């Protein structure tokens, strides 16, 4: 199961997971990702080899929590996430964004602890931009689809990394997303300090940290 907050790396996670799981089914040079949007290949709430959801942990059915299925969770840092939500969500309803201070106050009340870290492999939106090859290999190991020595020697990991790179998929309308560090262009120092403090409190004991610059 692939889990994420909206606009926080969902499309990338679908693309890379699809490529890993189906690498023996499709040649990477003929991958459906070259012609088909990742959201069509991995539809929401439709079970295949895996399925994605934006549902918070507390809303997941008990059958999922007790099924021993692997959960892959991708999340961007809360500061950039807030800016993305502030700009993107109103567009879904053809509305103009509210004042940033009003949106910030609401977000501060709604932010929930990262309960998923108890059950999953956690990927940060920022990580693949730093070392996509490492993320591909780590995710494949978790999915039970580890790369063989022959695949590594033949450059399969590098090919998947190139196919699923941000530069390769960012042209699709559905893959356009916020920039890492964009929060610095909008949040005041007091806002960012408040959100960082809240993030540290809610993630205490999880080992989960975000690099903010």
C-alpha positions in Angstrom: 0.0 0.0 0.0 1.3 3.4 -1.0 0.4 6.2 1.4 1.0 10.0 1.1 -0.3 13.4 1.8 -1.6 15.0 -1.4 1.1 16.7 -3.5 4.0 15.3 -1.5 5.6 12.8 -3.9 2.6 10.6 -4.7 3.2 10.6 -8.5 6.9 9.8 -8.0 6.2 7.0 -5.6 3.7 5.4 -8.0 6.1 5.7 -10.9 9.1 4.2 -9.1 7.1 1.4 -7.4 5.4 0.5 -10.7 8.8 0.3 -12.4 10.4 -1.8 -9.7 7.5 -4.3 -9.4 7.0 -4.6 -13.2 10.6 -4.6 -14.4 10.5 -8.2 -15.6 7.1 -7.6 -17.3 8.0 -4.5 -19.3 11.3 -3.5 -20.8 12.3 -0.2 -19.4 12.7 1.2 -22.9 9.1 0.3 -23.5 7.7 1.1 -20.1 4.0 2.3 -19.9 5.4 5.2 -17.9 6.7 6.7 -21.2 3.2 7.1 -22.5 0.8 6.8 -19.6 0.3 8.9 -16.5 1.4 7.2 -13.3 -2.1 7.8 -11.8 -3.6 5.8 -14.6 -1.2 2.9 -14.0 -1.8 2.9 -10.3 -5.4 4.1 -9.7 -6.4 5.2 -6.2 -8.2 2.6 -4.0 -8.0 -0.1 -6.6 -6.1 -3.2 -5.6 -3.6 -4.7 -7.9 -0.1 -5.5 -6.6 -0.3 -2.3 -4.6 -2.7 0.6 -4.2 -2.3 4.2 -3.0 -4.3 6.3 -0.6 -4.3 9.8 1.0 -6.2 8.5 4.0 -4.7 9.3 7.4 -3.6 6.3 9.5 -6.6 6.5 11.9 -9.0 6.1 8.9 -7.5 2.9 7.5 -9.7 -0.2 7.8 -8.7 -2.7 10.6 -8.4 -5.3 7.9 -5.4 -3.4 6.4 -3.7 -2.8 9.7 -3.9 -6.6 10.6 -3.1 -7.9 7.1 0.7 -7.6 7.5 0.8 -5.7 4.1 3.8 -3.5 3.5 3.1 0.2 3.8 5.2 2.7 2.0 4.7 6.3 3.2 6.1 9.4 1.4 6.0 12.8 3.0 7.6 16.2 2.4 8.7 18.4 5.2 5.6 20.1 6.9 6.7 23.6 6.0 6.8 23.0 2.2 3.7 20.8 2.6 1.8 23.7 4.1 2.7 26.0 1.2 1.7 23.4 -1.3 -1.7 22.8 0.4 -2.4 26.5 0.7 -1.8 27.0 -3.0 -3.2 23.7 -4.4 -6.3 22.7 -2.4 -8.3 25.8 -3.2 -7.7 25.2 -6.9 -9.6 21.9 -6.6 -12.7 24.0 -5.8 -12.0 26.9 -8.1 -11.3 29.1 -5.2 -8.6 31.7 -4.4 -6.2 30.8 -1.6 -7.1 32.3 1.7 -4.8 34.7 3.6 -1.7 32.8 4.6 -2.0 33.7 8.3 -5.6 32.3 8.4 -4.5 29.1 6.6 -1.5 28.7 8.9 -3.7 29.0 12.0 -6.0 26.2 10.7 -3.1 24.0 9.7 -1.5 24.3 13.1 -4.7 23.0 14.7 -5.1 20.1 12.2 -1.6 18.7 11.9 -1.5 15.1 13.3 1.3 13.0 14.6 3.1 10.8 12.1 1.4 7.6 13.2 2.5 5.8 10.0 6.1 5.6 11.2 5.2 2.7 13.4 4.4 0.4 10.5 6.1 1.4 7.3 9.1 2.3 5.2 9.2 6.1 5.2 10.4 8.0 2.2 10.9 11.8 2.2 10.1 13.8 -0.9 13.5 15.4 -0.6 15.4 12.2 -0.5 15.2 11.1 -4.2 16.4 14.5 -5.3 19.6 13.8 -3.3 20.1 10.1 -4.0 17.4 8.5 -6.2 19.5 5.3 -6.8 19.7 4.6 -3.1 15.9 5.2 -2.7 15.2 2.8 -5.6 17.3 0.0 -4.1 15.9 0.5 -0.6 12.3 0.5 -1.8 12.9 -2.7 -3.9 14.3 -4.5 -0.8 11.3 -3.5 1.2 8.9 -4.7 -1.5 10.5 -8.1 -1.7 11.8 -7.3 -5.2 15.5 -6.9 -4.5 17.7 -6.4 -7.5 19.9 -9.4 -8.4 23.7 -9.0 -8.8 23.2 -9.4 -12.5 20.6 -6.6 -12.6 22.9 -4.3 -10.7 25.8 -5.1 -13.0 23.7 -4.4 -16.0 22.6 -1.0 -14.7 18.9 -1.8 -14.1 18.8 0.3 -11.0 20.3 3.3 -12.9 17.8 2.8 -15.7 14.8 2.8 -13.3 16.2 5.9 -11.5 16.5 7.7 -14.9 13.0 6.7 -16.0 11.5 7.8 -12.7 13.6 10.9 -12.2 11.8 14.2 -11.4 13.2 15.7 -14.6 11.7 12.9 -16.6 8.2 13.1 -15.2 7.8 16.7 -14.2 6.4 17.7 -17.6 3.1 16.0 -16.9 0.4 18.3 -15.5 -0.3 15.8 -12.7 3.3 15.7 -11.6 3.8 19.5 -11.2 4.6 20.0 -7.5 6.0 22.4 -5.0 9.7 23.1 -4.8 11.8 22.0 -1.8 12.4 25.1 0.4 9.7 27.2 -1.2 8.3 27.8 2.3 11.0 30.4 2.9 9.3 32.6 0.3 6.1 32.7 2.3 6.4 31.9 6.0 7.5 34.4 8.5 10.2 33.4 11.0 7.7 33.1 13.8 5.4 30.8 11.6 8.3 28.5 10.6 9.6 28.3 14.2 6.1 27.4 15.4 5.6 24.7 12.8 9.1 23.2 13.4 8.5 23.1 17.1 5.1 21.4 16.6 6.7 18.9 14.1 9.4 18.0 16.7 6.8 17.5 19.4 4.5 15.3 17.3 7.4 13.2 15.9 9.2 12.8 19.2 10.6 9.3 19.6 10.1 8.3 16.0 13.6 9.2 14.7 11.8 11.1 11.9 13.5 14.4 11.0 13.4 16.7 8.0 16.2 18.7 6.5 14.7 22.1 6.0 17.4 23.9 3.9 
